[in-house]
Amino acid sequence: MFQSSGNKQPAKNQPPKTVRLPKQPGILQYGDLQFLMQEAEKMKGRIVEFPFTSSDRKTDYVLSAQCFPKEIDPSGNMDPEWVLTEYGAGQPKLLWRHPTRDLSLMSNMIAGESGGDQLQDIVPNSALFGGMQNPIGGATGAYNPVNTGSSSTSSSSMGGGGFGGSSIIFEPPRAGAKATLEGDLAKLQVPNLLQSINLAKMTGRLDVRTRSEQAEVFFQEGNLVHCRVRESAGDNAIIELVCWSTGEFRFWPDERTDQRTCQKRLDSLLMEAVALLDQSKYLEQAGLKIDASCLVKKNAMISEEEFQARVAKGAPIALEPQLDFYELVDNRNTLAELLKKRPMPMTEWTPLLFNLVSCGLVQITDQAPAQDRLARLKALGIDDNALQSVVKNLNRSETGILTYDAFIYFLDQEYLRYEYFNTPFSIVIFSLGQRKGGESGPVESLQMLAVRRAMQRIQLIKRHVDYLGHYEMFDFGVILPNTNAAAAYAFGNRISEVLREAPLSSDMDSRNLLMAFGVATIPEDCVELDKLLISAKKARDYAKQYNKRVMLARDIPQSSP
């Protein structure tokens, strides 16, 4: 191991205090060492530690730096002392201790121990230490150097030309002000950024901006003083800011404010923000786009008792605000439009929407509601109410789907499109029932309330161009334009999953719901309309007889009756 002699710290009556920076997920780069050295300079006499991991992510290390106070180093010429310690499966292992101001040397020594790339002396000596306006400007990309020229140059460097071609513009808080930190949230998350400022005991204003949002946080010797994010201020604003994953930041030193909106410690707020961050990521993965996603109720006729039972499985939130938010969902507006009607901060609506979505009460969709499309026709003098009355006359009032006659009419129209334009289509005919009295009990038809709820759920997952209606006396059908057999098969399975997500009525167990789907396609299975219906019904009957969920007409054995 590399071991070097040099100036040593004189003995002291008690060990120096230690400050630990946030862990770096990878090998420390030249810019990280610049930051670490400046922190050690600011806190002379203290040991400043910077944890990191090896290039293969299998070994943890801690690099510490210490600059000596005037009592020990009156001349100020002693080199800072660096110590690298390895933390593996056993006891911590001291790898080396070395005094130097040469950050290129330190980078190469660290790379040699932890599997990184050597610097090859590409860093100029003039940048090693001293007189640095930006202590954090490294190869990691989390922070970038700030232009230290005139105020006009600084302003342009923080706009479109100075940060990877970004169009985000930062205005200095006062003439001549220069940011000492700048970076990208994609490379340095908000919690780590806030903790770094807190540990370094910095005073000033942190600006965080996206293309459409902005936030400001004031610090006094590392302590939170004031924060504002949109209409939120104080502790809730900090929690909301932690959920930001994109944007850029600048830190303006020595900026102060008379406002005192933050009351809690940073570590306490970060703990509170963990749950909100998880919920926010869940909604993002579910497809939520605040300005584009439409919220749709999965079960518009749910009772309050059933609603309460469902949300009890989610995050612990009072029932009343969840009911209020659920009533706000109108199946037409985006989340942004709903929040205009009833403004609330992200810290309030995120857990509410998380519960409604995760408990199967609300679905997030990007499909534009039909009501919005019809409403645009008003400008042409078209009465959308008259159009709605036509649709209403085609539907059966008890279930809200097409009558059998209307279903057959649209099926015939789809067949004509095939004949004229050669566009394929599929039909899914399915039966629904419930078993009473255990596995050997009789099978009965669903009650009308359960049927209506089942059709509401199917309406949510089908396309607007698909037709859902009654088929004959007790069955149901879906016409799928421009859809092949494989896609229709997947759609049948999707219907079964949606119907089993939750009970269709309070007295019904989802496990007792019986379903059988038959799929037939033109021209894959046949080219005549009557044969299409016969094939789909035969596939449905086969699924019933052999306990199959979805059956393609083509997969029925030839010997089957």
C-alpha positions in Angstrom: 0.0 0.0 0.0 1.1 3.6 -0.6 2.5 5.1 2.6 4.1 8.5 2.7 5.8 10.5 5.4 5.2 14.2 5.8 4.1 16.8 8.3 2.1 15.2 11.1 -0.5 16.7 13.3 0.8 17.4 16.8 -0.9 15.5 19.6 -4.0 17.0 21.1 -5.9 16.4 24.3 -9.0 15.3 22.4 -9.6 14.1 18.8 -10.8 16.7 16.3 -14.5 16.8 15.4 -15.6 15.1 12.2 -17.9 16.3 9.5 -19.3 13.8 7.0 -20.4 14.9 3.5 -23.2 12.9 1.6 -22.0 9.7 0.1 -21.0 9.8 -3.6 -22.3 6.8 -5.7 -19.0 6.2 -7.5 -15.4 7.1 -7.4 -14.5 10.7 -6.3 -13.4 12.9 -9.2 -11.2 15.9 -9.4 -14.1 18.3 -8.7 -15.1 16.3 -5.7 -11.6 16.7 -4.3 -11.8 20.5 -4.9 -15.0 20.6 -2.9 -13.6 18.5 -0.1 -10.4 20.6 0.2 -12.4 23.8 0.4 -14.7 22.4 3.1 -11.6 21.4 5.1 -10.1 24.9 4.6 -13.4 26.5 5.9 -13.4 24.2 8.9 -9.8 24.2 9.9 -9.0 21.7 12.6 -11.9 19.5 11.8 -11.7 16.2 9.8 -14.0 16.4 6.7 -15.0 12.9 5.4 -16.3 12.1 1.9 -17.7 8.5 1.5 -17.8 6.9 -1.9 -17.9 3.5 -3.6 -15.5 1.7 -6.0 -16.1 1.5 -9.8 -17.5 -2.0 -9.4 -19.8 -0.8 -6.6 -18.5 -3.7 -4.3 -16.3 -1.7 -1.9 -17.0 1.4 0.2 -14.3 4.0 1.0 -14.0 7.1 3.0 -11.6 9.9 2.0 -10.9 12.4 4.7 -9.1 15.8 4.6 -7.9 18.0 7.4 -6.4 21.5 7.3 -4.6 22.7 10.4 -5.6 25.8 12.4 -3.2 28.6 13.3 -2.3 27.1 16.7 -0.8 24.2 14.8 0.2 25.9 11.6 1.0 29.6 12.3 2.5 30.1 8.9 -0.3 28.5 7.0 2.1 26.6 4.8 1.4 23.0 6.0 -0.2 20.8 3.5 -3.7 19.4 4.2 -3.6 15.7 5.3 -5.6 13.1 3.3 -6.5 9.7 4.6 -8.2 6.9 2.6 -9.9 4.1 4.5 -11.5 1.0 3.0 -14.7 -0.5 4.5 -15.2 -4.1 3.5 -16.7 -7.1 5.1 -14.3 -7.0 8.1 -12.8 -4.1 10.1 -12.0 -0.8 8.4 -8.6 -0.8 6.8 -6.4 2.3 6.6 -4.9 2.3 3.0 -2.8 5.4 3.2 -2.2 8.8 4.8 -0.7 11.6 2.7 -0.2 15.4 3.0 -0.4 17.3 -0.2 -2.1 20.1 -2.1 -1.7 18.4 -5.5 -5.3 17.3 -6.3 -4.1 15.6 -9.5 -1.9 13.3 -7.4 -4.8 12.6 -5.0 -7.1 11.8 -7.9 -4.6 9.3 -9.3 -4.0 7.7 -5.9 -7.7 7.2 -5.3 -8.2 5.8 -8.8 -5.4 3.4 -8.3 -7.0 2.0 -5.1 -10.6 2.0 -6.2 -10.4 1.1 -9.9 -10.9 4.5 -11.6 -9.2 6.2 -14.5 -6.0 8.1 -14.1 -6.0 11.8 -14.8 -2.9 11.8 -16.9 -1.9 15.3 -15.6 -4.6 17.0 -17.6 -5.5 19.4 -14.8 -3.5 22.7 -14.8 -1.5 23.6 -11.7 -3.3 26.9 -11.6 -6.5 25.2 -10.7 -5.2 23.1 -7.9 -6.1 25.3 -5.0 -6.6 28.8 -3.9 -8.6 31.7 -5.2 -11.5 29.4 -6.4 -14.9 31.0 -6.8 -16.6 27.6 -7.2 -15.4 24.9 -4.9 -17.5 22.2 -6.7 -16.7 21.9 -10.3 -15.7 18.4 -11.1 -15.8 15.7 -13.6 -18.8 14.1 -11.9 -21.1 16.6 -13.7 -23.2 17.1 -10.6 -21.8 20.6 -10.2 -20.4 22.8 -12.9 -17.9 25.7 -12.7 -19.4 29.1 -12.6 -18.0 31.9 -14.8 -16.3 34.3 -12.5 -16.0 37.2 -14.9 -18.2 40.3 -15.0 -21.8 40.2 -14.0 -23.0 40.3 -17.6 -20.9 37.3 -18.5 -22.1 35.5 -15.4 -25.7 36.1 -16.4 -25.2 34.7 -19.9 -23.3 31.6 -18.6 -26.3 30.7 -16.4 -28.7 31.0 -19.3 -29.0 29.1 -22.6 -25.3 29.3 -23.5 -23.6 28.3 -20.3 -25.2 25.1 -19.2 -25.3 22.5 -21.9 -27.5 24.6 -24.1 -30.2 25.0 -21.5 -33.0 27.6 -21.9 -33.4 28.1 -18.2 -32.4 31.6 -17.2 -31.2 32.6 -13.7 -31.2 36.3 -12.9 -28.7 37.3 -10.2 -30.4 38.6 -7.0 -28.3 41.9 -7.3 -25.9 43.5 -9.7 -22.5 41.8 -9.5 -23.7 38.8 -7.6 -22.0 35.5 -8.6 -23.3 32.0 -7.9 -20.8 29.7 -6.1 -22.7 26.5 -6.9 -24.6 25.5 -10.0 -25.7 22.1 -11.3 -28.4 19.8 -12.7 -30.9 17.9 -10.5 -30.7 14.9 -12.8 -27.2 14.4 -11.5 -27.5 15.7 -7.9 -30.8 15.0 -6.2 -32.5 17.7 -4.1 -31.9 15.9 -0.7 -28.2 15.6 -1.3 -28.0 19.2 -2.5 -29.8 20.5 0.6 -27.7 18.3 2.9 -24.4 19.5 1.3 -25.4 23.2 2.0 -26.5 22.3 5.5 -23.2 20.4 6.3 -21.1 23.2 4.9 -22.9 25.8 7.0 -23.5 28.0 4.0 -25.4 31.3 4.1 -27.3 32.4 1.0 -30.1 31.7 -1.4 -30.6 28.5 -3.4 -32.6 29.0 -6.7 -34.0 25.9 -8.3 -35.8 26.2 -11.7 -37.4 24.1 -14.4 -38.8 25.3 -17.7 -42.1 26.1 -15.9 -41.5 26.2 -12.2 -39.1 27.9 -9.7 -38.3 27.6 -6.1 -36.1 29.6 -3.7 -34.6 28.4 -0.4 -32.7 30.7 2.1 -30.1 29.3 4.5 -28.4 30.9 7.5 -25.2 29.1 8.4 -26.6 25.9 6.9 -30.0 26.2 8.7 -33.2 26.5 6.7 -34.8 29.9 7.0 -37.4 30.4 4.3 -38.6 28.4 1.2 -41.2 29.1 -1.4 -42.4 26.8 -4.1 -45.4 28.1 -6.1 -48.1 28.9 -3.6 -46.5 26.9 -0.8 -44.1 28.3 1.7 -42.1 27.0 4.6 -41.8 23.3 5.6 -44.4 22.1 3.1 -42.5 23.8 0.3 -39.3 22.0 1.3 -41.1 18.7 1.2 -42.5 19.5 -2.2 -39.1 20.6 -3.5 -37.6 17.3 -2.5 -39.9 15.6 -5.1 -38.4 17.5 -8.0 -36.3 15.2 -10.2 -35.4 17.6 -13.0 -34.2 21.2 -13.2 -31.1 23.3 -12.5 -29.9 25.2 -9.4 -27.7 28.1 -8.5 -26.5 29.1 -5.0 -26.0 32.8 -4.4 -23.9 33.4 -1.2 -24.6 35.9 1.5 -28.2 36.5 0.3 -30.6 37.0 3.3 -34.3 37.4 3.9 -36.4 38.7 6.8 -39.0 35.9 6.3 -38.9 32.9 8.7 -41.2 30.3 7.3 -39.2 27.1 7.9 -39.7 25.8 11.5 -38.4 22.2 11.3 -34.9 20.8 11.0 -33.8 19.7 7.5 -33.3 16.0 8.6 -36.8 15.9 10.0 -38.3 17.4 6.7 -36.3 14.9 4.6 -37.8 12.0 6.6 -41.3 13.4 6.0 -40.6 13.8 2.3 -39.7 10.1 1.8 -43.3 9.0 1.8 -44.4 11.8 -0.5 -41.5 11.1 -2.9 -42.4 7.4 -3.1 -46.1 8.3 -3.8 -45.0 10.8 -6.4 -42.9 8.2 -8.2 -45.8 5.7 -8.1 -48.1 8.2 -9.8 -45.5 9.1 -12.4 -45.0 5.4 -13.2 -48.8 5.1 -13.5 -48.7 7.7 -16.3 -49.6 10.9 -14.4 -49.0 14.1 -16.4 -50.5 17.0 -14.5 -51.5 19.0 -17.6 -52.4 16.1 -19.8 -53.7 13.1 -17.8 -57.5 12.7 -17.3 -58.7 11.2 -14.0 -61.5 8.7 -14.4 -63.5 7.0 -11.7 -63.4 3.2 -12.0 -66.6 2.7 -10.1 -69.0 5.7 -10.2 -71.7 3.9 -8.1 -69.5 2.8 -5.2 -71.1 3.1 -1.7 -69.4 5.1 1.1 -68.9 1.9 3.1 -67.2 0.2 0.2 -65.1 3.3 -0.5 -64.0 3.4 3.1 -63.0 -0.3 3.0 -60.9 0.2 -0.1 -59.0 3.3 1.0 -58.3 1.7 4.4 -55.7 -0.4 2.6 -53.8 2.8 1.4 -51.8 5.5 3.2 -53.3 6.6 6.6 -55.4 9.6 5.6 -58.6 10.9 7.0 -61.7 9.7 5.1 -63.3 13.1 4.5 -60.6 14.7 2.3 -60.4 11.5 0.3 -64.2 11.5 -0.3 -64.0 15.2 -1.3 -61.2 14.6 -3.8 -63.1 11.6 -5.2 -66.2 13.7 -5.8 -64.0 16.3 -7.5 -63.0 13.7 -10.2 -65.5 14.2 -13.1 -64.0 11.8 -15.8 -63.4 14.8 -18.0 -60.8 17.2 -16.6 -57.1 16.8 -16.1 -55.5 17.0 -12.7 -54.3 20.6 -13.4 -57.9 21.6 -14.2 -59.2 20.0 -11.1 -56.7 21.8 -9.0 -57.8 25.1 -10.5 -61.3 24.4 -9.2 -60.0 23.4 -5.8 -56.4 24.6 -5.2 -54.2 22.6 -2.9 -50.4 22.1 -2.6 -48.7 19.0 -3.8 -48.2 17.8 -0.3 -52.0 17.5 0.0 -53.1 16.2 -3.3 -50.3 13.6 -3.9 -51.2 11.3 -1.0 -54.9 11.7 -1.8 -54.5 10.7 -5.5 -52.0 8.0 -4.5 -54.7 6.3 -2.4 -57.4 6.6 -5.0 -55.2 5.2 -7.7 -53.4 2.5 -5.7 -56.7 1.3 -4.2 -58.4 0.9 -7.6 -60.8 3.8 -7.3 -59.4 6.1 -10.0 -57.6 5.5 -13.2 -55.1 7.7 -15.0 -55.6 8.0 -18.7 -54.3 10.1 -21.5 -57.4 9.7 -23.7 -59.2 12.9 -24.4 -62.8 12.6 -23.1 -65.5 12.4 -25.8 -67.3 15.3 -24.1 -64.4 17.6 -24.8 -64.3 16.7 -28.5 -68.0 17.3 -28.8 -67.8 20.5 -26.9 -65.4 21.9 -29.6 -68.2 21.5 -32.2 -70.2 24.2 -30.4 -68.2 26.9 -32.2 -69.8 25.5 -35.4 -73.3 25.8 -34.0 -73.6 22.1 -33.5 -75.8 21.1 -30.5 -73.8 18.5 -28.6 -76.8 17.8 -26.4 -78.6 16.6 -29.6 -75.7 14.3 -30.3 -75.7 12.9 -26.8 -79.4 12.2 -27.1 -78.7 10.0 -30.2 -76.1 8.0 -28.2 -78.5 7.7 -25.3 -81.2 6.2 -27.5 -78.8 3.6 -28.7 -77.9 2.5 -25.1 -79.7 0.4 -22.7 -80.4 2.6 -19.6 -79.8 -0.1 -17.0 -76.3 -0.9 -18.2 -75.2 2.1 -20.1 -74.0 0.1 -23.2 -75.4 -0.5 -26.7 -78.6 -2.5 -27.1 -78.3 -5.8 -28.9 -79.9 -4.3 -32.1 -77.5 -1.3 -32.0 -74.6 -3.6 -31.5 -75.5 -5.7 -34.6 -76.0 -2.5 -36.6 -72.4 -1.3 -35.8 -71.1 -4.8 -36.4 -72.6 -4.7 -39.9 -71.0 -1.2 -40.5 -67.6 -2.5 -39.5 -68.0 -5.5 -41.9 -68.8 -3.0 -44.7 -65.6 -1.2 -44.0 -63.8 -4.5 -44.3 -65.4 -5.1 -47.7 -64.6 -1.6 -49.0 -61.2 -0.9 -47.5 -60.0 -4.4 -46.5 -59.5 -3.3 -42.8 -59.5 -6.2 -40.4 -61.6 -6.3 -37.2 -62.3 -8.6 -34.3 -65.3 -9.4 -32.1 -65.2 -10.6 -28.5 -68.3 -12.3 -27.2 -68.3 -13.1 -23.5 -70.5 -14.4 -20.6 -70.4 -13.3 -17.0 -71.8 -15.1 -14.0 -71.1 -15.9 -10.3 -71.0 -19.2 -8.5 -73.1 -19.6 -5.4 -72.4 -22.0 -2.6 -68.8 -23.0 -3.2 -67.0 -24.7 -6.0 -69.8 -27.2 -6.7 -72.6 -24.6 -6.4 -74.8 -23.4 -9.2 -73.9 -20.6 -11.6 -76.2 -17.6 -11.6 -76.4 -14.4 -13.7 -75.0 -11.2 -12.2 -77.3 -8.7 -10.5 -78.0 -5.6 -12.6 -75.8 -3.4 -10.3 -72.9 -5.7 -10.8 -73.4 -5.8 -14.5 -73.5 -2.0 -14.7 -70.2 -1.7 -12.7 -68.6 -4.3 -14.9 -69.5 -2.4 -18.0 -68.2 0.9 -16.5 -64.8 -0.7 -15.9 -64.7 -2.1 -19.5 -65.6 1.3 -20.8 -62.5 2.7 -19.1 -60.1 0.4 -20.9 -61.6 0.1 -24.3 -60.8 2.6 -27.1 -63.3 5.2 -28.1 -63.6 3.5 -31.5 -64.5 0.2 -29.9 -68.2 -0.8 -29.4 -69.4 -2.4 -26.2 -72.9 -3.8 -26.2 -75.4 -6.5 -25.3 -75.3 -9.7 -27.3 -78.5 -11.7 -27.5 -80.3 -12.1 -24.2 -77.6 -12.6 -21.5 -74.2 -12.1 -23.1 -72.1 -9.2 -24.1 -69.8 -8.3 -27.0 -67.1 -5.9 -28.0 -66.3 -4.8 -31.6 -62.6 -4.0 -32.1 -61.9 -2.2 -35.4 -58.6 -2.6 -37.1 -57.6 -5.3 -34.5 -56.0 -8.7 -35.2 -56.6 -11.9 -33.2 -53.6 -11.5 -30.9 -54.6 -8.0 -29.8 -58.2 -9.1 -29.3 -57.0 -12.0 -27.2 -54.9 -9.6 -25.0 -57.9 -7.3 -24.7 -60.1 -10.2 -23.4 -57.5 -11.0 -20.7 -57.3 -7.3 -19.8 -61.1 -7.3 -19.2 -60.9 -10.3 -16.9 -58.1 -8.6 -14.9 -60.1 -5.4 -14.5 -63.2 -7.2 -13.4 -61.3 -9.2 -10.8 -59.5 -6.1 -9.4 -62.3 -5.5 -6.8 -65.8 -6.9 -6.1 -68.5 -5.7 -8.4 -70.9 -5.4 -5.4 -70.5 -5.5 -1.6 -72.0 -9.0 -1.3 -69.9 -10.6 -4.0 -66.5 -12.2 -3.8 -64.3 -11.6 -6.9 -63.1 -15.1 -6.7 -66.6 -16.4 -7.5 -66.9 -14.3 -10.7 -67.0 -16.6 -13.7 -66.0 -15.3 -17.2 -65.7 -16.9 -20.6 -64.4 -15.0 -23.7 -64.6 -16.1 -27.3 -62.6 -14.2 -30.0 -63.0 -14.3 -33.8 -61.4 -12.2 -36.4 -62.0 -11.2 -40.1 -60.2 -12.2 -42.2 -58.0 -14.4 -40.1 -60.8 -16.8 -39.1 -63.3 -16.2 -41.8 -64.6 -13.6 -44.3 -68.4 -13.8 -43.8 -70.2 -11.9 -41.0 -72.4 -14.9 -40.0 -69.4 -17.2 -39.8 -67.7 -14.6 -37.6 -70.5 -14.7 -35.0 -70.7 -18.5 -35.1 -67.0 -18.8 -34.6 -66.9 -16.3 -31.7 -69.9 -18.0 -29.9 -68.2 -21.4 -30.4 -65.0 -20.2 -28.9 -66.9 -18.7 -25.9 -68.8 -22.1 -25.4 -65.5 -23.9 -25.5 -64.0 -21.6 -22.9 -67.0 -22.3 -20.6 -66.8 -26.0 -21.0 -63.1 -26.4 -20.5 -62.7 -23.6 -17.9 -60.6 -21.3 -20.2 -60.6 -17.6 -19.7 -60.1 -16.5 -23.3 -60.4 -18.7 -26.4 -59.5 -17.9 -29.9 -61.7 -19.4 -32.6 -58.6 -20.7 -34.5 -57.4 -22.6 -31.4 -60.5 -24.8 -31.0 -59.6 -28.4 -31.8 -61.2 -29.6 -35.0 -62.8 -32.6 -33.2 -64.7 -30.2 -30.9 -68.5 -30.1 -31.4 
